[in-house]
Amino acid sequence: MNNTIYINTNKNQDLAEKYAQIRKHSEEICKPLATEDYVVQPVDDVSPPKWHLGHTTWFFETFILLPHFPGYQLFNPQFNFVFNSYYETVGARVIRTDRGNLSRPSVAEVYQYRKYVDDNMNRYLTGNSYTAAIEPLLQLGLNHEQQHQELLLTDIKYILGHNPLFPGYKENGTPKYADAAAVKMIAVKEGIYQIGFNGSDFCFDNELGRHKVFLNDFEIADRLVTNGEYLQFMEAGGYSDFRYWHSEGWEWVKQQQVKAPMYWYFIDGKWMHYDFSGLTDIDWNDDVCHVNFFEASAFAAWKGMRLPTEAEWETASEYFNWGRRWEWTNSAYLPYPGYKKEPGAVGEYNGKFMVNQMVLKGASVATPMGHSRKTYRNFFQTHLKWQFTGIRLAR
């Protein structure tokens, strides 16, 4: 007896179209690049755009086509070694710091790889081999690609923003939001609240385990900290006064000689910053961006306030606008109650990183449409600031 459940043809076609749309967007992000831009890795945390395009393709080939599409032939057997990121289950890989040494495969070959896999995925999704049981894995792959679309933008900005010529990526740059109205503090009453994902749509496994939390009375700002407000912190000696900093953060300031957010440059007596359009004047009413957890915490301490916890942010998120910056919280990235890692390589996706990281909530101007929700748990180490990260205050 055959117990395989096939999804209907219309849904097959819808999935194929969604797949094609998301995959196309990754390539559209890279269209403004010169060939040389695809292969640069200025620092360990930044991956070359060529690698992102290859890695997201490898995900579909390795986890969907190879095990589930009968007769599928690998595009290149060496690509598992080249484009595996951190999946120990899948085998050996090029270490992260060496991704910029991959002059081969060429950019052209990576695009050939994408077309080969996309053609096979289209045949798979619209054919008789695809079953409904694979849909969760497919959705994970599509959301994984969207995560890398944001990483593509942040890594491209780092690559071009640290080029001595400050070349522009696109003419209009990053959207700006003038919002210098006086801050209003939103009061949330003490009580028991629920956080975590609740629904039938896609979410990552680290959002699961909806649970109750007790919160004391707190207040949270209705808007983000602006560039002008952060400049006041700088001019007041914020980077030279240890009282505002965590011990580790103060060591970071001294060792790195930091004096401003990433991409800020003091030129001819005034502060400027690198935007996607090139080196430009700073809009002091726009949200401050590219600050790390240490800087966000120090600014909050200087203001006599603090960062919200993850539970506070998620509980209060319906009362303010969010989505322009990833917002640092004062919560460590840890599993929710009842969290269980999936077996195999998929289980390496989130759980293995639940140490030495802090949670960020919301989304940013680089986040793809449809890839944000209040339960989303982004996470980064305390010193990192190349993402589109900002500050919301609480007390």
JOFENKA-V768620 format. One record per residue. N is the residue number from 1. RES is the residue in one letter. BURIAL is 1 if it has 16 or more other ideal C-beta (glycine too) atoms within 10 Angstrom, else 0. Layout:
n=N res=RES burial=BURIAL
n=N res=RES burial=BURIAL
//
This chain:
n=1 res=M burial=0
n=2 res=N burial=0
n=3 res=N burial=0
n=4 res=T burial=0
n=5 res=I burial=0
n=6 res=Y burial=0
n=7 res=I burial=1
n=8 res=N burial=0
n=9 res=T burial=0
n=10 res=N burial=0
n=11 res=K burial=0
n=12 res=N burial=1
n=13 res=Q burial=0
n=14 res=D burial=0
n=15 res=L burial=1
n=16 res=A burial=1
n=17 res=E burial=0
n=18 res=K burial=0
n=19 res=Y burial=1
n=20 res=A burial=0
n=21 res=Q burial=0
n=22 res=I burial=1
n=23 res=R burial=1
n=24 res=K burial=0
n=25 res=H burial=0
n=26 res=S burial=1
n=27 res=E burial=0
n=28 res=E burial=0
n=29 res=I burial=1
n=30 res=C burial=1
n=31 res=K burial=0
n=32 res=P burial=0
n=33 res=L burial=1
n=34 res=A burial=0
n=35 res=T burial=0
n=36 res=E burial=0
n=37 res=D burial=1
n=38 res=Y burial=1
n=39 res=V burial=1
n=40 res=V burial=1
n=41 res=Q burial=1
n=42 res=P burial=1
n=43 res=V burial=0
n=44 res=D burial=0
n=45 res=D burial=1
n=46 res=V burial=1
n=47 res=S burial=1
n=48 res=P burial=1
n=49 res=P burial=1
n=50 res=K burial=1
n=51 res=W burial=1
n=52 res=H burial=1
n=53 res=L burial=1
n=54 res=G burial=1
n=55 res=H burial=1
n=56 res=T burial=1
n=57 res=T burial=1
n=58 res=W burial=1
n=59 res=F burial=1
n=60 res=F burial=1
n=61 res=E burial=1
n=62 res=T burial=1
n=63 res=F burial=1
n=64 res=I burial=1
n=65 res=L burial=1
n=66 res=L burial=0
n=67 res=P burial=0
n=68 res=H burial=1
n=69 res=F burial=1
n=70 res=P burial=0
n=71 res=G burial=0
n=72 res=Y burial=1
n=73 res=Q burial=0
n=74 res=L burial=0
n=75 res=F burial=1
n=76 res=N burial=0
n=77 res=P burial=0
n=78 res=Q burial=0
n=79 res=F burial=1
n=80 res=N burial=1
n=81 res=F burial=0
n=82 res=V burial=1
n=83 res=F burial=1
n=84 res=N burial=1
n=85 res=S burial=1
n=86 res=Y burial=0
n=87 res=Y burial=1
n=88 res=E burial=0
n=89 res=T burial=0
n=90 res=V burial=1
n=91 res=G burial=0
n=92 res=A burial=0
n=93 res=R burial=1
n=94 res=V burial=0
n=95 res=I burial=0
n=96 res=R burial=0
n=97 res=T burial=0
n=98 res=D burial=0
n=99 res=R burial=1
n=100 res=G burial=1
n=101 res=N burial=0
n=102 res=L burial=1
n=103 res=S burial=0
n=104 res=R burial=0
n=105 res=P burial=1
n=106 res=S burial=0
n=107 res=V burial=1
n=108 res=A burial=0
n=109 res=E burial=0
n=110 res=V burial=1
n=111 res=Y burial=1
n=112 res=Q burial=0
n=113 res=Y burial=1
n=114 res=R burial=1
n=115 res=K burial=0
n=116 res=Y burial=1
n=117 res=V burial=1
n=118 res=D burial=1
n=119 res=D burial=0
n=120 res=N burial=1
n=121 res=M burial=1
n=122 res=N burial=0
n=123 res=R burial=0
n=124 res=Y burial=1
n=125 res=L burial=1
n=126 res=T burial=0
n=127 res=G burial=0
n=128 res=N burial=0
n=129 res=S burial=1
n=130 res=Y burial=1
n=131 res=T burial=0
n=132 res=A burial=0
n=133 res=A burial=0
n=134 res=I burial=1
n=135 res=E burial=0
n=136 res=P burial=0
n=137 res=L burial=1
n=138 res=L burial=1
n=139 res=Q burial=0
n=140 res=L burial=1
n=141 res=G burial=1
n=142 res=L burial=1
n=143 res=N burial=1
n=144 res=H burial=1
n=145 res=E burial=1
n=146 res=Q burial=1
n=147 res=Q burial=1
n=148 res=H burial=1
n=149 res=Q burial=1
n=150 res=E burial=1
n=151 res=L burial=1
n=152 res=L burial=1
n=153 res=L burial=1
n=154 res=T burial=1
n=155 res=D burial=1
n=156 res=I burial=1
n=157 res=K burial=1
n=158 res=Y burial=1
n=159 res=I burial=1
n=160 res=L burial=1
n=161 res=G burial=1
n=162 res=H burial=1
n=163 res=N burial=0
n=164 res=P burial=0
n=165 res=L burial=0
n=166 res=F burial=1
n=167 res=P burial=0
n=168 res=G burial=1
n=169 res=Y burial=1
n=170 res=K burial=0
n=171 res=E burial=0
n=172 res=N burial=0
n=173 res=G burial=0
n=174 res=T burial=1
n=175 res=P burial=0
n=176 res=K burial=1
n=177 res=Y burial=0
n=178 res=A burial=0
n=179 res=D burial=0
n=180 res=A burial=0
n=181 res=A burial=0
n=182 res=A burial=0
n=183 res=V burial=1
n=184 res=K burial=0
n=185 res=M burial=0
n=186 res=I burial=0
n=187 res=A burial=0
n=188 res=V burial=1
n=189 res=K burial=0
n=190 res=E burial=0
n=191 res=G burial=0
n=192 res=I burial=0
n=193 res=Y burial=1
n=194 res=Q burial=0
n=195 res=I burial=1
n=196 res=G burial=1
n=197 res=F burial=1
n=198 res=N burial=0
n=199 res=G burial=0
n=200 res=S burial=0
n=201 res=D burial=0
n=202 res=F burial=1
n=203 res=C burial=1
n=204 res=F burial=1
n=205 res=D burial=1
n=206 res=N burial=1
n=207 res=E burial=1
n=208 res=L burial=1
n=209 res=G burial=0
n=210 res=R burial=0
n=211 res=H burial=0
n=212 res=K burial=0
n=213 res=V burial=1
n=214 res=F burial=0
n=215 res=L burial=1
n=216 res=N burial=0
n=217 res=D burial=0
n=218 res=F burial=1
n=219 res=E burial=1
n=220 res=I burial=1
n=221 res=A burial=1
n=222 res=D burial=1
n=223 res=R burial=1
n=224 res=L burial=1
n=225 res=V burial=1
n=226 res=T burial=1
n=227 res=N burial=1
n=228 res=G burial=0
n=229 res=E burial=1
n=230 res=Y burial=1
n=231 res=L burial=1
n=232 res=Q burial=0
n=233 res=F burial=1
n=234 res=M burial=1
n=235 res=E burial=0
n=236 res=A burial=0
n=237 res=G burial=0
n=238 res=G burial=1
n=239 res=Y burial=1
n=240 res=S burial=0
n=241 res=D burial=0
n=242 res=F burial=0
n=243 res=R burial=0
n=244 res=Y burial=1
n=245 res=W burial=1
n=246 res=H burial=0
n=247 res=S burial=0
n=248 res=E burial=0
n=249 res=G burial=1
n=250 res=W burial=1
n=251 res=E burial=0
n=252 res=W burial=1
n=253 res=V burial=1
n=254 res=K burial=0
n=255 res=Q burial=0
n=256 res=Q burial=0
n=257 res=Q burial=0
n=258 res=V burial=1
n=259 res=K burial=0
n=260 res=A burial=1
n=261 res=P burial=1
n=262 res=M burial=1
n=263 res=Y burial=1
n=264 res=W burial=1
n=265 res=Y burial=0
n=266 res=F burial=0
n=267 res=I burial=0
n=268 res=D burial=0
n=269 res=G burial=0
n=270 res=K burial=0
n=271 res=W burial=1
n=272 res=M burial=1
n=273 res=H burial=1
n=274 res=Y burial=1
n=275 res=D burial=1
n=276 res=F burial=1
n=277 res=S burial=0
n=278 res=G burial=1
n=279 res=L burial=1
n=280 res=T burial=1
n=281 res=D burial=0
n=282 res=I burial=1
n=283 res=D burial=1
n=284 res=W burial=1
n=285 res=N burial=0
n=286 res=D burial=1
n=287 res=D burial=1
n=288 res=V burial=1
n=289 res=C burial=1
n=290 res=H burial=1
n=291 res=V burial=1
n=292 res=N burial=1
n=293 res=F burial=1
n=294 res=F burial=1
n=295 res=E burial=1
n=296 res=A burial=1
n=297 res=S burial=1
n=298 res=A burial=1
n=299 res=F burial=1
n=300 res=A burial=1
n=301 res=A burial=1
n=302 res=W burial=1
n=303 res=K burial=1
n=304 res=G burial=0
n=305 res=M burial=1
n=306 res=R burial=1
n=307 res=L burial=1
n=308 res=P burial=1
n=309 res=T burial=1
n=310 res=E burial=1
n=311 res=A burial=1
n=312 res=E burial=1
n=313 res=W burial=1
n=314 res=E burial=1
n=315 res=T burial=1
n=316 res=A burial=1
n=317 res=S burial=1
n=318 res=E burial=0
n=319 res=Y burial=0
n=320 res=F burial=0
n=321 res=N burial=0
n=322 res=W burial=1
n=323 res=G burial=0
n=324 res=R burial=1
n=325 res=R burial=1
n=326 res=W burial=1
n=327 res=E burial=1
n=328 res=W burial=1
n=329 res=T burial=1
n=330 res=N burial=1
n=331 res=S burial=1
n=332 res=A burial=0
n=333 res=Y burial=1
n=334 res=L burial=0
n=335 res=P burial=0
n=336 res=Y burial=1
n=337 res=P burial=0
n=338 res=G burial=0
n=339 res=Y burial=1
n=340 res=K burial=0
n=341 res=K burial=1
n=342 res=E burial=0
n=343 res=P burial=0
n=344 res=G burial=0
n=345 res=A burial=1
n=346 res=V burial=1
n=347 res=G burial=0
n=348 res=E burial=1
n=349 res=Y burial=1
n=350 res=N burial=1
n=351 res=G burial=0
n=352 res=K burial=0
n=353 res=F burial=0
n=354 res=M burial=0
n=355 res=V burial=0
n=356 res=N burial=0
n=357 res=Q burial=1
n=358 res=M burial=1
n=359 res=V burial=1
n=360 res=L burial=1
n=361 res=K burial=1
n=362 res=G burial=1
n=363 res=A burial=1
n=364 res=S burial=1
n=365 res=V burial=1
n=366 res=A burial=1
n=367 res=T burial=1
n=368 res=P burial=1
n=369 res=M burial=0
n=370 res=G burial=0
n=371 res=H burial=1
n=372 res=S burial=1
n=373 res=R burial=0
n=374 res=K burial=1
n=375 res=T burial=1
n=376 res=Y burial=1
n=377 res=R burial=1
n=378 res=N burial=1
n=379 res=F burial=1
n=380 res=F burial=1
n=381 res=Q burial=0
n=382 res=T burial=1
n=383 res=H burial=1
n=384 res=L burial=0
n=385 res=K burial=1
n=386 res=W burial=1
n=387 res=Q burial=1
n=388 res=F burial=1
n=389 res=T burial=1
n=390 res=G burial=1
n=391 res=I burial=1
n=392 res=R burial=1
n=393 res=L burial=1
n=394 res=A burial=1
n=395 res=R burial=0
//
